[in-house]
Amino acid sequence: MSFKNIAMAFRIGDNSTIIGSTTARANGDRSKLILPDNLEVGFTGFGCYYPDGTPTQRAGIIPDIWVEPTIEGIRAGRDELLEMAISIINKEE
């Protein structure tokens, strides 16, 4: 199961928060077709949607809270996404 599928499963819950950055905007199964001269073409074969029916294809999974690693954080050995998650959990306690 991909991270995108897991994120979509959490969207169904009442008390979940997705943090990070938008996914690659392509999802679903990947099918391939081999054309003459061994040319391979890839495409997705079905649509993926948010629980409310909004498509995710060409939009990606959009986080509730946008967090990306920074160069400063990487140099300092910090995990800024994990820090944000811990901060959110501590606020809810």
N, C-alpha and C positions, 0 to 999 in steps of 0.2 A: 504494500500500500504506500502511495506517495505522501509526502508532507502536505501537498495540496488537498488530497482526500481527507487526511486527518484534520486539517484546518476546517474543511467544510463540515465535518462531523461535529466539531466544536460549535459551529455556527447555530446548530439546532438547539444547543443547551441554553438555559436561561441565565446562567452565571458564568460566562466565559469571556475572555478578552484575548484577541489575537494581536500579538506585537511583532514587529519586524518591518519588512518592506514588501511591496507588492511582488507577487510571484511573476513568473515569466510570461504570463498572459496566454499560455497555450496549455491545454489540458485534454483529458480524455484518453482513450486508448490511442496507440500509434500503430497505424497499419502501413505496410509498405507494398509497393507494386514494382515489379521488375519489368522494365520496358525493353524493347529491342536494343541491342548493343550494350546490354547489362546496365542500363541506366536505372537507378533506384529513385523512386519518388515516394516521399512520406507524407502522410496526412492523418488527421484525427477522424474517427468514424462516428462519433456521437457528441451531443451537446452536454455541457455541465452547467448546472444552475445553482444559484443560492437558494435557500429554503423558500424565499418569497417569489422565486421564478426568474429572477434577474440572471441573464447569462454571464458566465465568467470568461468565456472565450473572447480573446482580444482585450479583456479588462483585467484578468488575473484575480487572485484573492487579495483583497485590499484589507490591510490590518486596521484594527481599531486605534492602535497607537503606533505611530511610525517611529521606528528606531533602527538605526544602521550602525554598524561598527565604525569607529573613527580611527584615523591613523594614530592619534594620541593614545586612544584606548588600547589598540593593538600593541603599540610600543610599551605601554605600561603593564601589559599582560592582563588587561581587564576584559570581561565579557559584558558589554554594555546592554545586550538584550537580556541576559540573565539578571543583571542588576535592576533593570526596569521591572522584570517579572517579580523579583523579590520586593521591590518597592510597592508594587500593586497589591501583592499579598499582604504585606504589613499594614497597608492603609485599610484593608478590609477586615482586619482582626479587631 
